[in-house]
Amino acid sequence: MGDYPQVKYDSFRESLPRDMRGLSVLDIGCNAGFYSMEMKRRGADRVVGIDSDDRYLEQARFASSVCNLSIEFLRMTIWDIAALKERFDLVIFMGVFYHLRHPLLALDLIHEHVAKDLLLFQSMQRGSRLVDLVAEDYDFKEVEVFNTASFPAMYFIERSYSHDETNWWIPNRPGMEAMLRSAGFEIEGRPEDEVYLCRRKAIAVPPDGPHSVYPSSNLVLRSNE
Ligand SMILES: C[S@@+](CC[C@H](N)C(=O)[O-])C[C@H]1O[C@@H](n2cnc3c(N)ncnc32)[C@H](O)[C@@H]1O
């Protein structure tokens, strides 16, 4: 993959605010801190990077201290972000979605607990790239639509893909865009093949209740008492 993620970043860096003074950033799945450090270099007031793996966080802390960049790196999984009790102007969620067994829940949690405005998002995608409008509703007898290339879909990887058993779900492009919209993120741009810049929108509570049920706000409150 070459000098990754520098090559990826170079392909969409211009679509991010050049001057980030006054803004806060949460980098979910920050790995060795590449995007966190770039956002701090753009002047972001406060940057928090979280990752589930201590080894990556050690690298991130080392790299940021060598570069003299003040960033908070925390060991935390996406499932616990409600505990941050803070919303961020920019949430970065790059390269994590397809590593999760419950990816849509992750988007719902980000919307419900930490996103204030912008979401920078990336997921591996496979299959169709044909995006079309989705209908408001489909009749029960409508079965052909599931065979069309533009129908939103996600592939489940039972064993392993690309020699990595943590690759669980890989959406096609229409599926990825539908899930972002459904979770309350309006797509403002796709500056690179798999990268989206989205804006958080308020979403109505659906008839079957709020999208994300874990952890319930009450549970978080109780555990902090
Ligand atoms: C493919 S790397 C992406 C790193 C970086 N965001 C990028 O785009 O280059 C996935 C990162 O997500 C972290 N990760 C995986 N599952 C996670 C979870 N449930 N919560 C938080 N981080 C997670 C991994 O430890 C790893 O650092």
The ligand as an SDF file (V2000), in Angstrom:
LIG
                    3D

 27 29  0  0  0  0  0  0  0  0999 V2000
   -7.0400   -0.3010    9.6500 C   0  0  0  0  0  0  0  0  0  0  0  0
   -6.6390    0.5900   11.1080 S   0  0  0  0  0  0  0  0  0  0  0  0
   -7.0640    2.2540   10.6090 C   0  0  0  0  0  0  0  0  0  0  0  0
   -6.1690    3.2620   11.2280 C   0  0  0  0  0  0  0  0  0  0  0  0
   -6.3990    4.7080   10.8140 C   0  0  0  0  0  0  0  0  0  0  0  0
   -7.6710    5.2170   11.3120 N   0  0  0  0  0  0  0  0  0  0  0  0
   -6.3100    4.8460    9.3210 C   0  0  0  0  0  0  0  0  0  0  0  0
   -7.3330    5.0870    8.6520 O   0  0  0  0  0  0  0  0  0  0  0  0
   -5.2150    4.7310    8.7910 O   0  0  0  0  0  0  0  0  0  0  0  0
   -7.9500    0.1850   12.2630 C   0  0  0  0  0  0  0  0  0  0  0  0
   -7.6820    0.7290   13.6610 C   0  0  0  0  0  0  0  0  0  0  0  0
   -8.8920    0.6030   14.4150 O   0  0  0  0  0  0  0  0  0  0  0  0
   -8.5990    0.0610   15.6800 C   0  0  0  0  0  0  0  0  0  0  0  0
   -9.8100   -0.6140   16.1510 N   0  0  0  0  0  0  0  0  0  0  0  0
  -10.3090   -1.8060   15.7530 C   0  0  0  0  0  0  0  0  0  0  0  0
  -11.4420   -2.0910   16.4040 N   0  0  0  0  0  0  0  0  0  0  0  0
  -11.6880   -1.0330   17.2190 C   0  0  0  0  0  0  0  0  0  0  0  0
  -12.7150   -0.7380   18.1580 C   0  0  0  0  0  0  0  0  0  0  0  0
  -13.7210   -1.5960   18.3730 N   0  0  0  0  0  0  0  0  0  0  0  0
  -12.6590    0.4240   18.8330 N   0  0  0  0  0  0  0  0  0  0  0  0
  -11.6150    1.2860   18.6270 C   0  0  0  0  0  0  0  0  0  0  0  0
  -10.6170    1.0500   17.7530 N   0  0  0  0  0  0  0  0  0  0  0  0
  -10.6410   -0.0910   17.0680 C   0  0  0  0  0  0  0  0  0  0  0  0
   -7.4090   -0.8570   15.4390 C   0  0  0  0  0  0  0  0  0  0  0  0
   -6.6740   -1.1180   16.6260 O   0  0  0  0  0  0  0  0  0  0  0  0
   -6.6300   -0.0600   14.4060 C   0  0  0  0  0  0  0  0  0  0  0  0
   -5.7210    0.8180   15.0080 O   0  0  0  0  0  0  0  0  0  0  0  0
  1  2  1  0
  2  3  1  0
  2 10  1  0
  3  4  1  0
  4  5  1  0
  5  6  1  0
  5  7  1  0
  7  8  2  0
  7  9  1  0
 10 11  1  0
 11 12  1  0
 11 26  1  0
 12 13  1  0
 13 14  1  0
 13 24  1  0
 14 15  1  0
 14 23  1  0
 15 16  2  0
 16 17  1  0
 17 18  1  0
 17 23  2  0
 18 19  1  0
 18 20  2  0
 20 21  1  0
 21 22  2  0
 22 23  1  0
 24 25  1  0
 24 26  1  0
 26 27  1  0
M  CHG  2   2   1   9  -1
M  END
$$$$
